[in-house]
């Protein structure tokens, strides 16, 4: 493993890229959270039907 010394400009550039990458990942995760909520809402009626069928059996 090599260790490199960065100039202040390079360090700022790396920091900016890391910040962009973190934002991108946050957006992806937020998208998954939204999809999971939507899926849970869509499955609620099916869950109720299943419970009603189980009570009848």
Number of C-alpha atoms within 10 A of each C-alpha: 3 4 5 6 8 11 9 9 9 11 12 12 13 13 12 12 12 12 12 12 12 12 12 12 12 12 12 12 12 12 12 12 12 12 12 12 12 11 11 12 11 11 11 11 11 11 12 11 11 11 11 11 10 9 8 6 5
